[in-house]
Amino acid sequence: MATIDSRLLAILDRAREAKAPTKAECICLLELPETSLEAALLRATADATMRQRFGNEAIILGQVGVEIAACPAACKFCSFGEGHTRFAPKVMTTAEILQCADAFTGSRELYSLFLMTMHTFEFGRLLETVRGVRERIPAGTQIVVNIGDFDRAQAAELRAAGVNGAYHVCRLREGIDTKLDPEARKQTIRVIRDSGMDWYYCCEPVGPEHTAEELVEQMFLGIDYGCFQHAAMRRVYVPGSPLADRGQITELRLGQVTAVVALATLACPETRNIAVHEPNLIGLTSGANVVYAEKGANPRDTEEDTNGHRGRDIAACKTMLYEAGFGQLLTAPGRRQSLADAFRCRN
Ligand code: SF4
């Protein structure tokens, strides 16, 4: 029987001492066959290393997709892209958004509430919505925006309205599989960092055609710019989207990408947690400790409201984290609760 390559063991041993793999080493890790013993060792090492790094603590985030429109970014993998979307435009009312905010935050288990728009959006309305949500939800619960590009002045207004963070990604093949300018995406990322908001990044949307080199270049942007959250997300097969014929990677391969992202962030002291999209147990035992609940519009879904379809609710996310063996939930900066207690009879 073949022995494990000593170079791989050396990379994993160094990771156990909190030393990150180099870019070249990350490429080798991504090139391991996903069903190999070596890939399983990689995932197990990322799992053990991240549990130690984050104290076996997990986080639930909740995203509300507040509108649907034919999006001019025309991302070839997204169900809302202009030119191929099958959705009619729809905007949630303020009352509906507040109702979602209540549903997500009522149990005080949610760390961050995300408000997601299309690439173009009404900035004034977003500010009003943020103010309304901020008044309504628990003080420690974070508000994060997942919106199009914005400038320094807008970042300051978002901060003043109560926004704590922003999800912003320069995607794989940005400008090729999307109509967006990669430099504009990076400029907004700099704005987010300079404004003091937590910056949420992700290696996405990973498909079977992406090379290890492409994945590494894109994921290291999150490390070089100091992301608060790193993550991995696979491209979901959306029937009728221009990239549908390229198919999708397995959750096992996504777990491998998650493991490499997690180990690479050992070089990034700003990174406080690792997410996997969509939530799954392989990712949560490969270095990820964050899952997202979702409501409303979802670019990976073919239903107007993702909840009850692709999107999970808080209870389902909590169960998944418990099953993955996490001990506690971080529910706000400095605020924690036991996960095991939630699954124990209190009579
Ligand atoms: S992924 Fe986002 S930016 Fe791209 S088309 Fe969909 S909604 Fe627009």
Residues whose N, C-alpha, C, O or C-beta is under 5 A from the ligand:
A	BS01	SF4	C71 A73 A74 C75 C78 F80 G81 T117 M118 H119 P299
